[in-house]
Amino acid sequence: MRHLAVKGLIDITVSLFGLVILLPLFVIISITILVTMGWPVIFIQNRAGYKGKIFKMIKFRTMTNEKDKNGDLLPDSKRLTKFGKFLRSLSLDELPELFNVLKGDMSLVGPRPLLPEYLPYYSKEQMRRHDVKPGITGWAQVNGINAISWEEKFKYDGWHGII
């Protein structure tokens, strides 16, 4: 249990330091999003966190809100902007998650939080990903992000639950 308290202290310290150091980058990204996509600058989405509790994850916006003639959002591929692709390629869209770490919803390292719609489909073993706080980065990201299968991602994510 003591290691969890130390991990929490490290999470808060590093995220606070990161927010201060990265403030100029936050401003540049925010202004660029305002110019290229308009308001809002951030994207908030429900995700499943520790013990499956739903929290609001904060990211920089990478897509427009363009709709078709029926008022339905266009496909993601049509709404993703060049700047959005750039942010995603360097994972800069994830930087606002440092606020989620400060709030206590996330950790710096842990399984990536997935959408709550997936919760009913997890096996007992896959649910182990919720035994720890979700992270900005984790073993699945270090070991291949999109180059590995979902089964491998869950295997890596489950590893966090046994630490």
C-alpha positions in Angstrom: 0.0 0.0 0.0 2.9 2.4 0.7 4.0 2.2 -2.9 0.6 3.4 -4.0 0.9 6.5 -1.8 4.4 7.1 -3.2 3.1 6.6 -6.8 0.3 9.1 -6.1 2.7 11.6 -4.8 4.9 11.2 -7.8 1.9 11.5 -10.1 0.8 14.8 -8.5 4.4 16.2 -8.4 5.2 15.3 -12.0 1.9 16.4 -13.4 2.1 19.8 -11.6 5.6 20.3 -12.8 4.6 19.2 -16.3 1.7 21.6 -16.4 3.9 24.5 -15.4 6.7 23.7 -17.8 4.3 22.9 -20.7 2.2 26.0 -20.2 3.6 27.8 -23.3 2.9 24.7 -25.4 -0.6 24.5 -24.0 -1.1 28.2 -25.1 0.3 27.6 -28.6 -1.8 24.4 -29.1 -4.9 26.2 -27.8 -4.5 29.2 -30.1 -3.9 26.9 -33.1 -7.0 24.9 -32.4 -9.1 28.1 -32.0 -7.8 29.4 -35.3 -8.2 26.1 -37.2 -11.3 24.6 -35.6 -12.8 27.2 -33.4 -14.3 26.7 -29.9 -14.1 24.5 -27.8 -10.3 23.8 -27.6 -10.7 20.7 -25.4 -12.6 17.5 -25.9 -14.2 15.8 -22.9 -15.2 12.2 -23.0 -16.5 9.7 -20.5 -14.1 6.9 -19.8 -14.0 3.9 -17.4 -11.4 4.4 -14.6 -10.5 2.8 -11.3 -13.0 0.1 -10.3 -14.9 0.9 -13.5 -16.0 4.3 -12.2 -16.8 6.7 -15.0 -14.8 9.9 -15.2 -14.5 12.7 -17.7 -11.1 12.5 -19.6 -9.8 15.8 -21.0 -7.9 16.0 -24.3 -7.1 18.6 -26.9 -9.7 18.6 -29.7 -8.4 17.1 -33.0 -11.6 17.0 -35.0 -14.2 19.5 -36.3 -17.9 19.2 -35.4 -19.0 19.1 -39.1 -22.3 17.5 -39.8 -24.1 16.2 -42.9 -27.3 17.6 -44.3 -29.3 15.4 -41.8 -27.4 17.0 -38.8 -25.4 13.8 -38.1 -21.6 14.2 -37.5 -19.5 13.3 -40.5 -17.2 10.2 -40.1 -14.1 10.8 -38.0 -11.9 10.5 -41.1 -13.7 13.5 -42.6 -13.5 15.6 -39.4 -9.9 14.9 -38.4 -7.9 18.0 -39.3 -4.2 18.2 -40.4 -3.3 19.9 -37.1 -5.3 17.2 -35.3 -3.3 14.5 -37.1 -0.1 16.2 -36.0 -1.3 16.4 -32.4 -2.2 12.7 -32.4 1.1 11.7 -34.1 3.1 13.2 -31.2 0.4 12.4 -28.6 0.2 16.1 -27.8 -3.6 15.8 -27.7 -3.1 13.8 -24.5 -1.4 16.6 -22.5 -4.6 17.9 -20.8 -4.9 14.5 -19.1 -2.3 15.9 -16.7 -5.3 17.7 -15.2 -7.0 14.3 -14.8 -3.9 13.1 -12.9 -4.1 16.1 -10.6 -7.8 15.4 -10.0 -7.0 11.8 -9.0 -8.9 10.2 -11.9 -5.8 9.0 -13.7 -2.1 8.1 -13.1 0.9 8.9 -15.2 1.4 5.2 -15.9 -1.4 2.6 -16.1 -3.7 1.0 -18.6 -5.3 3.5 -21.1 -8.9 4.2 -20.1 -11.4 2.9 -22.6 -15.0 3.9 -23.3 -17.6 2.8 -20.8 -19.5 1.1 -23.5 -16.9 -1.7 -23.5 -17.4 -2.6 -19.8 -20.1 -5.3 -20.3 -17.8 -7.1 -22.8 -14.8 -7.6 -20.6 -13.8 -11.0 -19.4 -13.0 -11.3 -15.7 -9.3 -11.2 -16.6 -9.7 -8.2 -18.8 -11.5 -6.4 -16.0 -8.2 -6.4 -14.1 -7.3 -3.3 -16.0 -9.6 -1.5 -13.5 -7.7 -2.7 -10.5 -5.5 0.4 -10.8 -6.0 3.9 -12.0 -5.8 4.4 -15.8 -2.8 6.1 -17.1 -1.7 8.6 -19.7 0.7 5.9 -20.8 1.0 2.2 -20.1 2.6 -1.1 -21.0 0.4 -1.6 -24.1 1.6 1.8 -25.4 5.2 1.1 -24.7 4.9 -2.3 -26.4 3.4 -1.3 -29.7 0.2 0.9 -29.3 -1.6 0.1 -32.5 0.8 -2.5 -33.8 -0.4 -5.1 -31.3 -3.7 -7.0 -31.0 -6.5 -6.2 -28.6 -5.6 -9.5 -26.8 -2.0 -8.3 -26.3 -3.2 -4.9 -25.1 -5.4 -6.5 -22.5 -2.6 -8.8 -21.4 -0.3 -5.8 -20.9 -3.1 -3.8 -19.2 -3.8 -6.7 -16.9 -0.2 -6.6 -15.8 -0.8 -3.3 -14.1 -3.3 -4.9 -11.8 -0.8 -7.3 -10.2 1.8 -4.7 -9.3 
